[in-house]
Amino acid sequence: MISIILPTYNCADYLDRSIMSVIRQTYNNWELLIIDDGSTDNTKEICNYYCNIDKRIKYIYQINQGVSVARNNGINLAQGQYIAFLDADDLYTSNFCSELIYKIYNYDIAYSGFTYKKEDNTNKSKILKETGNILIPYLNSISNQEHPLHICSMLIKKDILIKNQILFTPHVKNCEDTEFIIKVLYVANANYFNGHLFTYLQGRAGSATSNTPIINQITSILESFKRIYISSPDNIKPHIRYLIKKEINFWLKTLLSRKLRKNIKTILSIKKWEIYNRNILNIKDKK
């Protein structure tokens, strides 16, 4: 069985279509765990309606603690052999489960490409066509600002999460999903589906990213990468160090290309973070 974990917070306007994208799956052996992170809209009423018409759907309420805690609670409650994630404003294609359950055979995770929409613009992600341990190819991709994996475009064996005590870092608003993916890729063998099975809505009003100041977003990303660096094996640390340097350079270049006066505080904050963490960034790697 696949346990699909759907955290939600005040997404009542989008929740129907996300739930329906699960109900419409051609693969039927699933459960949907909707983790309500303290919503104040009519999320509960919508969820109770679907729970009454489909017993595979379960509604769990928690006091607002953030998406990471909601996903972790979902992992702990999951009854399935496999774990998938879906955000409340995003969609699966109808063959998401059937394609990935086939691809995960003899592997720890299976993943696909994804479509991302922002207003009237629609684009498709690059597909990382790699099998086995794909950690280094993935790190190389995100170092170049390419993001071929999304937390909601993956199917993961639950055993690998439990065995390696892999959870989301609580109370992190940005990059918590990338941090989680990297921790999974440390220990997982992966297979891919050559297609796009998930649609991601970018820039939704009220989302954690849209409500977070840019400097807080950048700092959260860098701190996530720093946590990954600290916990990484020695042979992986150079790759994470390179990732951090590339991320800093990307943001400095991006901000300097805009109005300098408007972004000067953010630029100085990034440089301050860089200086404070020079003990990580200035280490010379052994050849």
C-alpha positions as CSV (number, residue, x, y, z in Angstrom):
1,M,0.0,0.0,0.0
2,I,1.1,3.6,-0.7
3,S,0.6,6.1,2.1
4,I,0.1,9.6,0.6
5,I,0.8,12.4,3.1
6,L,-0.9,15.7,2.4
7,P,-0.1,18.5,4.9
8,T,-2.4,21.5,4.6
9,Y,-2.8,24.9,6.2
10,N,-5.7,27.2,5.1
11,C,-5.7,25.8,1.6
12,A,-9.5,25.2,1.4
13,D,-9.7,26.9,-2.1
14,Y,-7.3,24.3,-3.6
15,L,-7.9,21.2,-1.4
16,D,-10.7,19.7,-3.5
17,R,-8.7,19.3,-6.6
18,S,-5.7,17.9,-4.8
19,I,-7.8,15.3,-3.1
20,M,-9.5,14.4,-6.3
21,S,-6.2,13.9,-8.0
22,V,-5.6,11.1,-5.5
23,I,-9.1,9.6,-5.8
24,R,-8.6,9.5,-9.6
25,Q,-5.5,7.3,-9.3
26,T,-5.6,4.2,-11.5
27,Y,-3.7,2.4,-8.8
28,N,-6.2,1.8,-5.9
29,N,-4.2,0.4,-3.0
30,W,-3.5,3.7,-1.2
31,E,-4.4,5.7,1.9
32,L,-4.5,9.5,2.0
33,L,-3.4,11.1,5.3
34,I,-4.5,14.7,5.4
35,I,-2.6,16.5,8.2
36,D,-4.3,19.7,9.0
37,D,-1.7,22.1,10.5
38,G,-4.2,24.2,12.5
39,S,-6.2,25.6,9.6
40,T,-8.8,28.4,10.4
41,D,-10.7,28.1,7.2
42,N,-13.2,25.4,6.2
43,T,-10.5,22.8,5.6
44,K,-12.0,20.4,8.2
45,E,-15.4,20.4,6.6
46,I,-13.9,19.6,3.2
47,C,-11.8,16.8,4.6
48,N,-14.7,15.3,6.5
49,Y,-16.8,15.2,3.3
50,Y,-14.1,13.2,1.5
51,C,-13.5,10.9,4.5
52,N,-17.2,10.0,4.5
53,I,-17.2,9.1,0.8
54,D,-13.9,7.2,0.7
55,K,-12.7,5.3,3.7
56,R,-9.1,5.3,2.4
57,I,-9.0,9.0,3.3
58,K,-8.1,10.0,6.9
59,Y,-8.1,13.4,8.5
60,I,-5.7,14.3,11.3
61,Y,-5.7,17.7,13.1
62,Q,-2.7,19.2,14.8
63,I,-1.9,22.5,16.4
64,N,0.0,24.7,14.0
65,Q,3.6,23.6,14.0
66,G,4.6,23.9,10.3
67,V,4.8,21.6,7.3
68,S,7.8,19.6,8.5
69,V,6.1,18.5,11.7
70,A,2.9,17.7,9.7
71,R,4.8,15.5,7.3
72,N,6.7,13.8,10.1
73,N,3.4,13.0,11.9
74,G,2.2,11.6,8.6
75,I,5.3,9.3,8.3
76,N,4.7,8.1,11.8
77,L,1.0,7.3,11.2
78,A,1.5,5.8,7.7
79,Q,0.4,2.2,7.4
80,G,1.7,1.6,3.9
81,Q,5.0,0.1,2.7
82,Y,5.6,3.1,0.6
83,I,5.4,6.8,1.3
84,A,4.5,9.7,-1.1
85,F,3.8,13.3,-0.4
86,L,1.4,15.8,-1.9
87,D,0.9,19.4,-1.0
88,A,-2.6,20.8,-0.7
89,D,-2.3,23.1,-3.8
90,D,-0.7,20.6,-6.1
91,L,-1.8,17.7,-8.3
92,Y,-0.9,14.1,-9.3
93,T,-1.5,12.8,-12.7
94,S,-3.9,9.8,-12.6
95,N,-1.0,7.4,-13.3
96,F,1.4,8.8,-10.6
97,C,1.0,5.8,-8.3
98,S,0.8,3.1,-10.9
99,E,4.0,4.2,-12.7
100,L,6.1,4.8,-9.6
101,I,5.0,1.6,-7.9
102,Y,6.2,-0.3,-11.0
103,K,9.5,1.6,-11.1
104,I,10.4,1.2,-7.4
105,Y,10.6,-2.6,-7.7
106,N,14.1,-3.6,-6.5
107,Y,14.9,0.1,-5.6
108,D,14.4,2.2,-2.5
109,I,12.9,5.2,-4.3
110,A,11.3,6.0,-7.6
111,Y,10.8,9.5,-9.0
112,S,9.6,11.4,-12.1
113,G,9.8,14.8,-13.6
114,F,7.2,17.4,-12.7
115,T,5.4,20.3,-14.3
116,Y,5.4,23.7,-12.6
117,K,2.9,26.4,-13.1
118,K,3.0,30.1,-12.2
119,E,0.0,32.1,-13.3
120,D,-0.3,31.5,-17.1
121,N,3.2,30.0,-17.5
122,T,3.8,26.3,-17.5
123,N,7.2,24.6,-17.7
124,K,8.5,21.1,-17.2
125,S,11.4,20.1,-15.0
126,K,14.5,18.4,-16.3
127,I,14.4,14.7,-15.6
128,L,17.4,13.2,-13.9
129,K,17.9,10.1,-15.9
130,E,20.0,8.2,-13.4
131,T,19.6,5.0,-11.5
132,G,21.4,3.6,-8.4
133,N,22.8,6.1,-5.9
134,I,22.0,9.5,-7.6
135,L,23.2,11.8,-4.8
136,I,26.2,13.3,-6.7
137,P,24.2,13.9,-9.9
138,Y,21.5,15.5,-7.9
139,L,23.9,17.7,-6.0
140,N,25.5,18.8,-9.3
141,S,22.1,19.7,-10.6
142,I,21.0,21.8,-7.7
143,S,24.4,23.5,-7.7
144,N,23.5,24.7,-11.1
145,Q,20.0,25.9,-10.0
146,E,18.4,22.9,-11.6
147,H,15.9,21.0,-9.5
148,P,15.0,17.7,-11.1
149,L,13.4,16.2,-8.0
150,H,10.5,17.5,-6.0
151,I,9.4,16.0,-2.7
152,C,6.0,15.3,-4.3
153,S,7.4,13.6,-7.4
154,M,8.9,10.7,-5.4
155,L,7.8,7.4,-4.0
156,I,9.9,6.2,-1.1
157,K,10.1,2.8,0.8
158,K,9.0,3.6,4.4
159,D,11.6,1.1,5.7
160,I,14.5,3.2,4.5
161,L,13.1,6.2,6.4
162,I,12.6,4.3,9.6
163,K,15.8,2.4,9.5
164,N,17.9,5.5,8.9
165,Q,15.7,7.8,11.2
166,I,15.1,10.2,8.3
167,L,12.6,13.0,9.1
168,F,12.0,16.6,8.1
169,T,13.8,19.2,10.1
170,P,11.0,20.9,12.2
171,H,10.1,24.6,12.0
172,V,12.0,25.2,8.7
173,K,10.0,27.2,6.1
174,N,12.3,27.0,3.1
175,C,14.5,24.2,1.7
176,E,13.2,21.6,4.2
177,D,12.2,19.4,1.3
178,T,15.6,19.6,-0.4
179,E,17.3,18.8,2.9
180,F,15.1,15.7,3.3
181,I,15.7,14.6,-0.3
182,I,19.5,14.7,0.2
183,K,19.2,12.7,3.5
184,V,17.2,10.1,1.6
185,L,19.7,10.0,-1.3
186,Y,22.6,9.3,1.1
187,V,21.3,5.8,1.6
188,A,18.9,5.1,-1.3
189,N,19.1,3.4,-4.6
190,A,16.8,5.2,-7.1
191,N,15.0,4.5,-10.3
192,Y,13.3,7.1,-12.5
193,F,10.2,7.3,-14.7
194,N,10.8,9.2,-17.9
195,G,7.9,11.6,-17.7
196,H,6.2,14.2,-15.6
197,L,3.7,12.9,-13.1
198,F,3.1,15.8,-10.7
199,T,2.1,19.5,-11.1
200,Y,3.5,22.1,-8.7
201,L,1.8,25.5,-8.3
202,Q,4.5,28.2,-7.8
203,G,4.0,31.5,-6.1
204,R,0.6,30.9,-4.6
205,A,-0.6,33.8,-2.4
206,G,-0.4,32.8,1.2
207,S,2.2,30.0,0.8
208,A,5.1,29.8,3.1
209,T,7.5,31.1,0.4
210,S,5.4,34.0,-0.7
211,N,4.9,35.2,2.9
212,T,8.6,35.0,3.8
213,P,11.0,37.9,3.2
214,I,13.7,37.1,0.7
215,I,16.6,37.3,3.2
216,N,14.9,34.8,5.5
217,Q,14.4,32.5,2.5
218,I,18.1,32.7,1.6
219,T,19.3,32.2,5.1
220,S,17.0,29.2,5.6
221,I,18.4,27.6,2.4
222,L,22.0,28.2,3.5
223,E,21.3,26.9,7.0
224,S,19.7,23.8,5.6
225,F,22.8,23.2,3.4
226,K,25.0,23.8,6.5
227,R,23.1,21.2,8.5
228,I,23.6,18.8,5.5
229,Y,27.3,19.6,5.4
230,I,27.8,19.0,9.2
231,S,26.1,15.6,9.0
232,S,27.7,14.5,5.7
233,P,30.4,11.8,5.4
234,D,33.8,13.2,4.6
235,N,33.7,12.1,1.0
236,I,30.4,14.1,0.5
237,K,31.5,17.3,2.3
238,P,33.3,18.8,-0.7
239,H,30.2,18.5,-2.8
240,I,28.1,20.2,-0.2
241,R,30.7,22.9,0.3
242,Y,30.6,23.6,-3.5
243,L,26.8,23.7,-3.3
244,I,26.9,26.3,-0.6
245,K,29.4,28.5,-2.5
246,K,27.4,28.2,-5.7
247,E,24.2,29.2,-3.8
248,I,25.8,32.2,-2.3
249,N,27.2,33.3,-5.7
250,F,23.8,32.8,-7.3
251,W,22.0,35.1,-4.9
252,L,24.7,37.7,-4.9
253,K,24.7,37.9,-8.7
254,T,20.9,37.9,-8.8
255,L,20.6,40.7,-6.2
256,L,23.4,42.8,-7.7
257,S,21.7,42.7,-11.1
258,R,18.7,44.4,-9.5
259,K,18.4,47.8,-7.8
260,L,21.4,47.9,-5.5
261,R,19.9,50.3,-2.9
262,K,16.9,48.1,-2.5
263,N,18.9,44.9,-2.0
264,I,22.0,46.2,-0.1
265,K,20.8,45.0,3.3
266,T,20.1,41.5,1.9
267,I,23.5,41.4,0.2
268,L,25.3,42.5,3.4
269,S,23.4,39.8,5.3
270,I,24.6,37.1,2.9
271,K,28.2,38.3,3.1
272,K,27.9,38.3,6.9
273,W,26.6,34.7,6.8
274,E,29.5,33.8,4.5
275,I,32.1,35.4,6.8
276,Y,30.6,33.8,9.9
277,N,30.8,30.3,8.2
278,R,34.2,30.8,6.6
279,N,35.4,27.8,8.6
280,I,33.3,25.6,6.4
281,L,33.7,27.5,3.1
282,N,37.5,28.0,3.2
283,I,38.6,24.4,3.9
284,K,40.9,23.0,1.2
285,D,39.7,19.6,0.0
286,K,42.2,16.8,-0.1
287,K,43.2,15.8,-3.6
